[in-house]
């Protein structure tokens, strides 16, 4: 028995308010607390000898539920063989994993009943009228009541092999789990269903017409040889793995987001390009023909492909297509015809196989999927390579080195692209009227710059210690990815594949986090005032203050800088020293310009009522020790 069929999709709407319990209690005013206690204690005294029933524990829980007006009564896993005739008022009753053979009269306002893994053969003909959810999987039920409550919207009866279904379903039923019931055909289904699970049966066919509102259909591990030609248009989740299907319908719903079709008998597939790009299509374990596999490989590596994501181990195990075929998918048809012969000859060159692998992986990156211009850049580059043997030789050598860590190398490149996007947006004025967002971008750039410095130092240390196989890419990427959340680096990718070989430890990460936060608290305002994109923003949003600051800098260079430089050189006996003049002069110049820049930054933000944007962001007491 697959327990996921029992416990999956068990979310519930909010249980009704306490007044429903009080109403239930009011309906039982003839019973006092003492009456309840007497009934339960008598029931406890009648425990079957040797059955290991924990009736005393059950009584204690029922008393607690009664005294606290609790919504939920939990009698789960107490080895009970029966329940007392009278239960305390409650909205939710959990009695799973017992040996109960029949149910007593249930509380009037019960909304949720969990009675999984018992010995029930029947249910009461009349169930509480407000019941919303009924879970009676893994019992010995032979039939369901003919008149289930109209309020019922979730019903799980899986693993009841002899079960007979009612002729009429509740008008609100949306979720039905009838898995593992030894069914050879589906019962008549209500049109209100949005989820149906009928896994682990002996179904050979499905009805030609399924409920039109169906969103999720799971019929795994049956004996299906075909599916209906027309599936519900709203269907988003289709699980048919472990059947004997030889084909899928030609017209699959465009709303599908997941198709689980592993371990069937597919040799060919329908037109996949009509399915949405975010749809996952799982195909492992099918006897796909060689031509189908090659066609799928071509689709998956084609940067212009807009169909579903194909997940198939057999496809992953295929060697990369020939270099000329991979190159062709980047080119427009007229280019393909012109260059076909050239790239067929290039395939014999040294390291061409590595370049083939590199192009194959490049086609599956986010850059390729999300940036249309990127495809055009690659096509132009391939044209250039075809005409330059020297450039091609160098490029193939780089591909040989990059192929071992290609994914992380591309990920780091992607991160750099996102930095370029941020700078582009700032310089184009996108944040001129959104100073908080601008500061957030600036702070992220500051943190990434600090991490680059830290990564550079780490690489230097590793090489000094003669650590073998140091890959600068892995070190740089490790700091970015692993500190993404704690440093709020939202432009950075979430994952990397080879963190384990970066030699960056947890202590390194904690130290880097502390250093970046501490440095940001103290140095960000001065860094910002020197940040070129910020200066462009200031020039646009406050041109008068910007012009005045430039005038001050010219004045400082003409009237203050010469005197300060001469005085310091004389004080240190270095007058006339060319090297000293250059080094000291640069420092004095930077100090003078920096003071004017930071004063301008404070002035502009103050005028905009945004001075607090330069406050320390990280509380010193919360920075990791």
C-alpha positions as CSV (number, residue, x, y, z in Angstrom):
1,X,0.0,0.0,0.0
2,X,1.4,3.4,-1.0
3,X,0.8,5.6,2.1
4,X,1.1,8.8,0.1
5,X,-2.4,7.9,-1.3
6,X,-3.7,8.1,2.2
7,X,-2.1,11.2,3.6
8,X,-1.7,13.4,0.5
9,X,-3.8,16.5,-0.1
10,X,-5.2,16.6,3.4
11,X,-5.4,20.4,3.7
12,X,-8.7,21.7,5.1
13,X,-10.6,24.9,5.3
14,X,-10.7,26.6,8.6
15,X,-12.6,24.7,11.2
16,X,-15.8,26.4,12.2
17,X,-15.8,28.8,15.2
18,X,-16.3,27.8,18.8
19,X,-20.0,28.7,18.8
20,X,-20.6,25.5,16.7
21,X,-19.1,23.4,19.5
22,X,-21.2,25.3,22.0
23,X,-24.3,24.7,19.9
24,X,-23.5,21.0,19.8
25,X,-23.0,21.0,23.6
26,X,-26.4,22.9,24.0
27,X,-28.0,20.1,22.1
28,X,-26.8,17.7,24.7
29,X,-27.9,19.6,27.8
30,X,-29.4,16.5,29.2
31,X,-25.8,15.3,29.8
32,X,-23.7,16.9,32.5
33,X,-19.9,16.5,32.7
34,X,-20.5,13.9,35.4
35,X,-22.7,12.0,32.9
36,X,-20.0,12.1,30.3
37,X,-17.4,10.9,32.7
38,X,-19.6,8.0,33.9
39,X,-20.2,6.8,30.3
40,X,-16.5,7.0,29.5
41,X,-15.3,5.3,32.7
42,X,-17.8,2.5,32.2
43,X,-16.5,2.1,28.6
44,X,-12.9,2.0,29.9
45,X,-13.8,-0.7,32.3
46,X,-15.0,-2.9,29.5
47,X,-11.7,-3.1,27.6
48,X,-11.0,-6.4,26.0
49,X,-8.4,-8.3,28.0
50,X,-5.1,-8.7,26.2
51,X,-6.0,-6.2,23.5
52,X,-3.5,-3.6,24.9
53,X,-6.1,-0.9,24.5
54,X,-5.2,2.5,26.0
55,X,-8.7,3.3,27.1
56,X,-7.6,5.3,30.2
57,X,-5.6,7.5,27.9
58,X,-8.6,8.0,25.6
59,X,-10.8,8.9,28.6
60,X,-8.3,11.5,29.8
61,X,-8.2,13.1,26.3
62,X,-12.0,13.1,26.0
63,X,-12.3,14.8,29.5
64,X,-9.7,17.4,28.4
65,X,-11.6,18.0,25.2
66,X,-14.9,18.5,27.1
67,X,-13.5,20.7,29.7
68,X,-11.6,23.0,27.3
69,X,-14.3,23.1,24.6
70,X,-11.6,22.0,22.2
71,X,-12.1,21.9,18.4
72,X,-10.1,18.7,18.0
73,X,-10.2,15.3,19.8
74,X,-7.2,13.1,19.1
75,X,-7.5,9.4,19.8
76,X,-4.9,8.3,17.3
77,X,-2.9,5.1,17.7
78,X,-4.3,3.9,21.1
79,X,-5.1,0.3,19.9
80,X,-8.8,0.9,20.5
81,X,-11.3,-1.7,19.4
82,X,-14.3,0.5,19.9
83,X,-15.4,4.0,20.9
84,X,-17.9,5.0,23.7
85,X,-21.5,5.6,22.6
86,X,-21.2,9.3,23.4
87,X,-18.2,11.5,22.4
88,X,-17.5,15.1,23.5
89,X,-18.6,17.8,21.1
90,X,-15.8,18.6,18.6
91,X,-15.3,19.7,15.0
92,X,-12.4,17.3,14.2
93,X,-12.1,13.7,15.3
94,X,-8.8,11.8,14.8
95,X,-9.1,8.0,15.4
96,X,-6.6,6.6,12.9
97,X,-4.4,3.6,13.5
98,X,-6.7,1.7,15.8
99,X,-8.7,-1.5,15.5
100,X,-12.2,0.0,15.6
101,X,-14.8,-2.1,13.9
102,X,-17.8,0.3,14.0
103,X,-18.5,4.0,14.7
104,X,-20.9,5.3,17.3
105,X,-23.2,8.3,16.8
106,X,-20.8,11.1,15.9
107,X,-20.9,14.7,17.2
108,X,-23.5,16.8,15.4
109,X,-21.2,19.5,14.2
110,X,-18.3,17.3,13.3
111,X,-16.5,18.7,10.2
112,X,-13.5,16.4,9.8
113,X,-13.2,12.7,10.5
114,X,-9.9,10.9,10.3
115,X,-10.4,7.1,10.6
116,X,-7.5,5.7,8.6
117,X,-6.2,2.2,9.3
118,X,-9.0,0.6,11.3
119,X,-11.2,-2.4,10.8
120,X,-14.4,-0.6,9.8
121,X,-16.8,-2.6,7.5
122,X,-19.6,0.0,7.4
123,X,-20.2,3.6,8.2
124,X,-23.3,5.0,9.9
125,X,-26.1,5.6,7.4
126,X,-26.4,9.1,8.7
127,X,-23.3,11.1,9.1
128,X,-23.1,14.6,10.6
129,X,-24.7,17.1,8.2
130,X,-21.8,19.6,8.4
131,X,-19.1,17.0,7.6
132,X,-16.5,18.5,5.1
133,X,-13.8,15.9,5.1
134,X,-13.9,12.1,5.5
135,X,-10.8,10.0,5.5
136,X,-11.5,6.2,5.9
137,X,-8.6,4.7,3.9
138,X,-7.2,1.3,4.8
139,X,-10.3,-0.2,6.4
140,X,-12.5,-3.1,5.3
141,X,-15.4,-1.1,4.0
142,X,-17.9,-2.9,1.8
143,X,-20.1,0.0,1.0
144,X,-20.6,3.8,1.6
145,X,-23.8,5.3,2.8
146,X,-26.2,6.1,0.0
147,X,-26.7,9.6,1.2
148,X,-23.4,11.2,2.1
149,X,-23.7,14.7,3.6
150,X,-24.1,17.3,0.9
151,X,-21.4,19.4,2.6
152,X,-18.7,16.8,2.0
153,X,-16.0,18.0,-0.3
154,X,-13.1,15.6,0.4
155,X,-13.4,11.9,0.5
156,X,-10.5,9.4,0.9
157,X,-11.5,5.7,0.8
158,X,-8.4,4.2,-0.8
159,X,-7.3,0.7,0.2
160,X,-10.8,-0.7,0.7
161,X,-10.8,-3.5,-1.8
162,X,-14.5,-4.6,-1.7
163,X,-16.0,-1.2,-1.6
164,X,-19.2,-0.4,-3.4
165,X,-19.9,3.3,-4.3
166,X,-23.2,5.2,-3.9
167,X,-25.4,6.1,-6.8
168,X,-25.4,9.7,-5.8
169,X,-22.5,11.8,-4.8
170,X,-22.6,14.9,-2.6
171,X,-23.1,18.0,-4.7
172,X,-20.0,19.7,-3.2
173,X,-17.5,16.8,-3.6
174,X,-14.2,18.1,-5.1
175,X,-11.6,15.6,-4.0
176,X,-11.9,11.8,-4.3
177,X,-9.3,9.2,-3.6
178,X,-10.2,5.6,-4.6
179,X,-6.7,4.2,-5.0
180,X,-6.0,0.6,-4.3
181,X,-9.6,-0.5,-4.3
182,X,-9.1,-3.3,-6.9
183,X,-11.3,-1.4,-9.4
184,X,-11.5,-2.6,-13.0
185,X,-13.5,0.5,-14.0
186,X,-14.3,3.9,-12.5
187,X,-17.6,4.5,-10.9
188,X,-19.8,7.3,-12.2
189,X,-18.0,10.5,-11.1
190,X,-19.5,13.8,-10.0
191,X,-19.0,16.8,-12.3
192,X,-17.8,18.8,-9.3
193,X,-14.6,16.9,-8.9
194,X,-11.3,18.8,-9.2
195,X,-9.0,16.0,-8.0
196,X,-9.2,12.3,-8.6
197,X,-6.7,9.7,-7.4
198,X,-7.3,6.1,-8.7
199,X,-3.8,4.7,-8.4
200,X,-3.0,1.0,-7.9
201,X,-6.1,-0.5,-9.4
202,X,-6.7,-2.7,-12.4
203,X,-8.2,-0.1,-14.7
204,X,-8.0,-0.9,-18.4
205,X,-9.8,2.2,-19.7
206,X,-11.1,5.5,-18.5
207,X,-14.5,7.1,-19.3
208,X,-14.5,9.0,-22.6
209,X,-15.8,12.0,-20.6
210,X,-14.2,13.0,-17.3
211,X,-15.5,15.7,-15.0
212,X,-15.1,19.0,-16.8
213,X,-13.7,20.8,-13.7
214,X,-10.9,18.2,-13.1
215,X,-7.6,19.8,-12.3
216,X,-5.6,16.8,-11.1
217,X,-5.8,13.2,-12.3
218,X,-3.7,10.4,-11.0
219,X,-4.1,6.9,-12.4
220,X,-0.6,5.4,-11.8
221,X,0.0,1.7,-11.7
222,X,-3.1,0.5,-13.5
223,X,-3.4,-1.5,-16.8
224,X,-4.4,1.4,-19.1
225,X,-3.5,1.0,-22.8
226,X,-5.0,4.3,-23.9
227,X,-6.4,7.6,-22.6
228,X,-9.5,9.4,-23.7
229,X,-8.8,11.5,-26.8
230,X,-10.3,14.5,-25.0
231,X,-9.2,15.3,-21.5
232,X,-10.7,18.1,-19.4
233,X,-9.5,21.5,-20.7
234,X,-8.6,22.7,-17.2
235,X,-6.4,19.7,-16.3
236,X,-3.0,20.8,-14.9
237,X,-1.6,17.6,-13.4
238,X,-1.7,14.2,-15.1
239,X,0.0,11.2,-13.6
240,X,-0.2,8.0,-15.7
241,X,3.1,6.3,-14.8
242,X,3.3,2.5,-14.6
243,X,0.6,1.7,-17.2
244,X,0.8,0.1,-20.6
245,X,0.1,3.2,-22.7
246,X,1.6,3.2,-26.2
247,X,0.6,6.8,-27.1
248,X,-0.8,10.0,-25.6
249,X,-3.7,11.9,-27.0
250,X,-2.8,14.2,-29.9
251,X,-4.6,17.1,-28.3
252,X,-3.4,17.4,-24.7
253,X,-4.8,20.3,-22.7
254,X,-2.6,23.4,-22.9
255,X,-3.2,24.0,-19.2
256,X,-1.0,21.0,-18.2
257,X,1.9,21.8,-15.8
258,X,3.1,18.2,-15.1
259,X,2.7,14.9,-17.0
260,X,4.1,11.9,-15.2
261,X,4.3,9.2,-17.9
262,X,7.3,7.1,-16.8
263,X,7.4,3.3,-17.3
264,X,4.8,2.9,-20.0
265,X,5.2,1.6,-23.6
266,X,5.7,4.9,-25.5
267,X,7.8,4.6,-28.6
268,X,6.6,7.9,-30.1
269,X,5.2,11.1,-28.7
270,X,2.7,13.8,-29.8
271,X,3.6,17.3,-30.8
272,X,5.1,18.7,-27.6
273,X,5.6,22.2,-28.8
274,X,2.0,23.0,-28.1
275,X,2.4,22.4,-24.3
276,X,3.5,25.3,-22.1
277,X,7.2,25.9,-21.4
278,X,6.7,25.5,-17.7
279,X,5.2,22.0,-18.1
280,X,7.3,19.1,-16.8
281,X,7.1,15.9,-18.9
282,X,8.5,12.8,-17.2
283,X,9.4,10.0,-19.6
284,X,11.9,7.7,-17.9
285,X,11.5,4.0,-18.5
286,X,9.8,4.1,-21.9
287,X,11.0,2.1,-25.0
288,X,11.4,5.3,-27.0
289,X,12.8,4.7,-30.5
290,X,16.2,6.0,-31.4
291,X,14.7,8.5,-33.8
292,X,12.4,9.8,-31.0
293,X,15.3,10.1,-28.6
294,X,17.3,12.0,-31.2
295,X,14.3,14.3,-31.9
296,X,13.9,14.9,-28.2
297,X,17.6,15.7,-27.7
298,X,17.4,18.2,-30.6
299,X,14.4,19.8,-29.0
300,X,15.9,20.0,-25.5
301,X,19.1,21.6,-26.7
302,X,17.5,24.0,-29.2
303,X,17.6,27.5,-27.8
304,X,14.4,28.4,-29.8
305,X,12.4,25.5,-28.4
306,X,9.3,26.7,-26.5
307,X,7.8,23.4,-25.3
308,X,7.7,21.5,-22.0
309,X,10.7,20.6,-19.9
310,X,11.6,17.0,-20.9
311,X,12.9,14.8,-18.0
312,X,14.2,11.4,-19.2
313,X,17.2,9.4,-17.9
314,X,17.6,7.7,-21.3
315,X,17.9,11.1,-22.9
316,X,20.5,12.2,-20.3
317,X,22.5,9.1,-21.1
318,X,22.8,9.9,-24.8
319,X,26.2,11.2,-26.0
320,X,26.0,14.9,-27.2
321,X,24.9,15.3,-30.8
322,X,27.6,16.0,-33.3
323,X,29.1,19.4,-33.2
324,X,27.7,20.4,-36.6
325,X,24.2,19.5,-35.4
326,X,24.5,21.5,-32.2
327,X,25.9,24.5,-34.1
328,X,23.0,24.3,-36.5
329,X,20.4,24.8,-33.8
330,X,21.8,28.3,-33.1
331,X,21.7,29.4,-36.7
332,X,18.9,30.6,-39.0
333,X,18.3,28.2,-41.9
334,X,20.2,30.2,-44.5
335,X,23.3,30.1,-42.2
336,X,22.9,26.4,-41.6
337,X,23.1,25.7,-45.3
338,X,26.1,27.9,-45.8
339,X,28.2,26.6,-42.8
340,X,27.2,22.9,-42.7
341,X,30.3,21.7,-44.6
342,X,32.6,24.0,-42.6
343,X,31.5,22.7,-39.2
344,X,31.5,19.1,-40.5
345,X,35.2,19.5,-41.2
346,X,35.8,21.3,-37.9
347,X,34.5,18.3,-35.9
348,X,37.9,16.5,-36.5
349,X,39.9,19.3,-34.8
350,X,41.5,18.9,-31.4
351,X,39.2,19.6,-28.4
352,X,36.1,20.0,-30.7
353,X,34.3,17.4,-28.6
354,X,34.7,19.6,-25.5
355,X,33.4,22.5,-27.4
356,X,30.4,20.4,-28.5
357,X,29.6,19.6,-24.8
358,X,30.0,23.3,-23.9
359,X,27.5,24.4,-26.6
360,X,25.2,21.6,-25.5
361,X,25.1,22.9,-21.9
362,X,25.0,26.5,-23.0
363,X,21.7,25.8,-24.7
364,X,20.0,24.9,-21.4
365,X,21.1,27.9,-19.3
366,X,18.8,30.6,-18.1
367,X,20.6,33.1,-20.3
368,X,19.6,31.1,-23.4
369,X,16.0,30.7,-22.2
370,X,15.4,34.2,-21.0
371,X,17.5,36.6,-23.2
372,X,16.6,36.4,-26.9
373,X,19.5,38.6,-27.9
374,X,21.9,36.1,-26.4
375,X,21.0,33.6,-29.1
376,X,21.9,36.1,-31.8
377,X,25.2,36.9,-30.1
378,X,26.1,33.2,-30.1
379,X,25.2,32.8,-33.8
380,X,27.5,35.7,-34.8
381,X,30.2,34.2,-32.6
382,X,29.9,30.9,-34.3
383,X,30.2,32.5,-37.7
384,X,33.4,34.2,-36.6
385,X,34.8,30.9,-35.2
386,X,34.1,29.1,-38.5
387,X,36.3,31.7,-40.3
388,X,39.2,31.8,-37.9
389,X,41.3,28.6,-37.1
390,X,43.5,30.4,-34.6
391,X,40.5,31.8,-32.6
392,X,38.8,28.5,-32.9
393,X,41.8,26.7,-31.4
394,X,42.0,29.0,-28.4
395,X,38.2,28.8,-27.9
396,X,38.3,25.0,-28.0
397,X,41.0,24.9,-25.4
398,X,39.0,27.2,-23.1
399,X,36.0,24.8,-23.6
400,X,38.1,21.9,-22.6
401,X,38.9,23.7,-19.3
402,X,35.4,25.0,-18.7
403,X,33.6,21.7,-19.4
404,X,34.4,20.2,-16.0
405,X,32.8,23.1,-14.2
406,X,30.6,24.4,-17.0
407,X,27.4,24.8,-15.0
408,X,28.9,26.9,-12.2
409,X,31.0,28.9,-14.6
410,X,27.9,29.8,-16.5
411,X,26.0,30.5,-13.3
412,X,28.7,33.0,-12.2
413,X,28.5,34.6,-15.6
414,X,24.8,34.9,-15.2
415,X,25.3,36.6,-11.9
416,X,27.6,39.1,-13.5
417,X,25.0,39.7,-16.2
418,X,22.5,40.6,-13.5
419,X,25.0,43.1,-12.0
420,X,25.2,44.7,-15.4
421,X,21.4,44.9,-15.6
422,X,21.2,46.7,-12.3
423,X,23.9,49.2,-13.3
424,X,22.1,49.7,-16.6
425,X,18.8,50.4,-14.9
426,X,20.3,52.9,-12.5
427,X,22.2,54.8,-15.2
428,X,19.1,55.0,-17.4
429,X,17.2,56.7,-14.6
430,X,14.8,53.9,-13.6
431,X,15.2,54.6,-9.9
432,X,15.5,58.4,-10.0
433,X,12.2,58.7,-8.2
434,X,12.6,55.5,-6.2
435,X,15.4,56.3,-3.8
436,X,14.8,53.4,-1.4
437,X,14.9,50.9,-4.3
438,X,18.1,52.7,-5.6
439,X,19.8,52.3,-2.2
440,X,18.9,48.6,-2.1
441,X,20.5,48.1,-5.5
442,X,23.6,50.1,-4.4
443,X,23.9,48.1,-1.2
444,X,23.8,44.9,-3.1
445,X,26.5,46.1,-5.5
446,X,28.6,47.1,-2.4
447,X,28.1,43.6,-0.9
448,X,29.0,41.8,-4.1
449,X,32.2,44.0,-4.4
450,X,33.2,43.1,-0.8
451,X,32.6,39.4,-1.5
452,X,34.8,39.6,-4.6
453,X,37.6,41.0,-2.4
454,X,37.1,38.2,0.2
455,X,37.0,35.5,-2.5
456,X,40.2,36.9,-4.1
457,X,41.9,36.7,-0.7
458,X,40.6,33.2,-0.1
459,X,42.0,32.0,-3.5
460,X,45.3,33.6,-2.7
461,X,45.5,31.8,0.7
462,X,44.5,28.4,-0.9
463,X,47.2,28.8,-3.5
464,X,49.8,29.8,-0.9
465,X,48.9,26.6,1.0
466,X,49.3,24.6,-2.2
467,X,45.7,23.3,-2.1
468,X,45.2,21.2,-5.2
469,X,42.4,21.8,-7.7
470,X,41.6,25.3,-6.6
471,X,39.0,26.7,-9.0
472,X,38.6,30.4,-8.7
473,X,35.1,30.2,-10.1
474,X,33.9,27.9,-7.4
475,X,35.3,30.1,-4.7
476,X,33.8,33.3,-6.0
477,X,30.4,31.6,-6.6
478,X,30.4,29.9,-3.2
479,X,30.5,33.2,-1.3
480,X,27.7,34.6,-3.5
481,X,25.3,31.6,-3.5
482,X,25.8,30.6,0.2
483,X,25.4,34.1,1.5
484,X,22.5,35.0,-0.9
485,X,19.8,35.0,1.8
486,X,21.8,36.4,4.8
487,X,23.2,39.3,2.7
488,X,20.0,39.8,0.6
489,X,21.8,39.3,-2.8
490,X,18.6,39.0,-4.9
491,X,20.4,39.2,-8.2
492,X,22.4,36.0,-7.4
493,X,21.4,32.5,-8.4
494,X,20.1,30.3,-5.6
495,X,22.2,27.2,-6.2
496,X,25.5,25.9,-7.4
497,X,26.5,22.4,-8.1
498,X,30.1,22.1,-6.9
499,X,30.2,23.9,-3.5
500,X,32.0,20.9,-2.0
501,X,35.1,21.5,-4.1
502,X,35.3,25.3,-3.4
503,X,37.2,24.8,-0.1
504,X,35.0,27.5,1.4
505,X,34.0,26.4,4.9
506,X,31.1,27.4,7.2
507,X,33.6,29.4,9.3
508,X,34.7,31.2,6.1
509,X,31.1,32.1,5.3
510,X,30.3,33.3,8.9
511,X,33.4,35.4,8.8
512,X,32.6,36.8,5.4
513,X,29.0,37.7,6.5
514,X,30.3,39.5,9.6
515,X,32.9,41.4,7.6
516,X,30.5,42.5,4.9
517,X,27.9,43.7,7.3
518,X,30.4,45.5,9.5
519,X,32.1,47.2,6.5
520,X,28.7,48.2,5.1
521,X,27.6,49.8,8.4
522,X,30.8,52.0,8.4
523,X,31.8,52.5,4.8
524,X,28.6,52.4,2.6
525,X,27.9,56.2,2.7
526,X,31.4,57.0,1.5
527,X,31.3,54.2,-1.1
528,X,28.0,55.4,-2.4
529,X,29.2,59.0,-2.8
530,X,31.9,57.7,-5.1
531,X,29.7,55.3,-7.0
532,X,29.5,56.5,-10.6
533,X,25.8,55.5,-11.2
534,X,24.9,57.4,-8.0
535,X,26.7,60.5,-9.3
536,X,24.7,60.3,-12.5
537,X,21.5,60.1,-10.5
538,X,22.4,63.2,-8.4
539,X,23.2,65.1,-11.6
540,X,19.7,64.3,-12.9
541,X,17.6,64.8,-9.7
542,X,19.5,67.9,-8.3
543,X,21.5,69.5,-11.1
544,X,22.1,72.7,-9.1
545,X,23.7,71.0,-6.1
546,X,25.7,68.7,-8.4
547,X,27.1,71.7,-10.3
548,X,27.9,73.5,-7.1
549,X,29.9,70.4,-5.9
550,X,31.8,70.2,-9.1
551,X,32.7,73.9,-8.7
552,X,33.9,73.2,-5.2
553,X,36.1,70.4,-6.5
554,X,37.7,72.6,-9.1
555,X,38.3,75.3,-6.4
556,X,39.9,72.7,-4.1
557,X,42.2,71.4,-6.9
558,X,43.3,75.0,-7.7
559,X,43.6,76.5,-4.2
560,X,43.7,73.8,-1.5
561,X,45.4,70.8,-3.1
562,X,48.8,72.5,-4.0
563,X,49.3,74.0,-0.5
564,X,48.4,70.7,1.3
565,X,50.7,68.7,-1.0
566,X,53.6,71.1,-0.6
567,X,53.2,71.2,3.2
568,X,53.1,67.4,3.6
569,X,56.1,66.8,1.4
570,X,58.1,69.4,3.2
571,X,57.2,68.1,6.6
572,X,58.5,64.7,5.6
573,X,61.6,65.9,3.8
574,X,60.3,64.7,0.4
575,X,60.2,67.9,-1.6
576,X,61.2,67.3,-5.2
577,X,60.7,63.5,-4.9
578,X,58.7,62.5,-8.0
579,X,57.4,59.2,-6.6
580,X,56.4,60.8,-3.3
581,X,54.7,63.6,-5.2
582,X,52.6,61.1,-7.2
583,X,51.6,58.9,-4.2
584,X,50.9,61.6,-1.7
585,X,49.3,63.7,-4.3
586,X,46.8,61.0,-5.2
587,X,45.9,60.5,-1.5
588,X,45.3,64.2,-0.9
589,X,43.3,64.5,-4.1
590,X,41.1,61.5,-3.1
591,X,40.5,62.9,0.3
592,X,39.5,66.3,-1.0
593,X,37.2,65.0,-3.7
594,X,35.7,62.4,-1.3
595,X,34.8,65.0,1.3
596,X,33.0,67.1,-1.2
597,X,31.2,64.0,-2.7
598,X,29.9,62.7,0.6
599,X,28.8,66.2,1.6
600,X,26.8,66.3,-1.7
601,X,25.3,62.9,-1.0
602,X,24.1,64.0,2.5
603,X,22.8,67.3,1.1
604,X,20.8,65.7,-1.7
605,X,19.2,62.9,0.4
606,X,18.4,65.5,3.2
607,X,16.6,67.7,0.6
608,X,14.6,64.6,-0.5
609,X,13.7,63.7,3.1
610,X,15.7,60.4,2.7
611,X,18.7,60.8,5.0
612,X,17.7,57.7,6.9
613,X,18.7,55.6,3.8
614,X,22.3,56.0,4.9
615,X,21.7,54.8,8.4
616,X,23.4,51.6,9.5
617,X,21.3,48.7,8.2
618,X,22.7,45.9,10.2
619,X,22.3,45.9,14.0
620,X,25.7,45.4,15.5
621,X,24.3,43.1,18.2
622,X,22.9,40.8,15.5
623,X,26.0,40.5,13.3
624,X,27.3,37.0,13.7
625,X,30.3,36.8,16.1
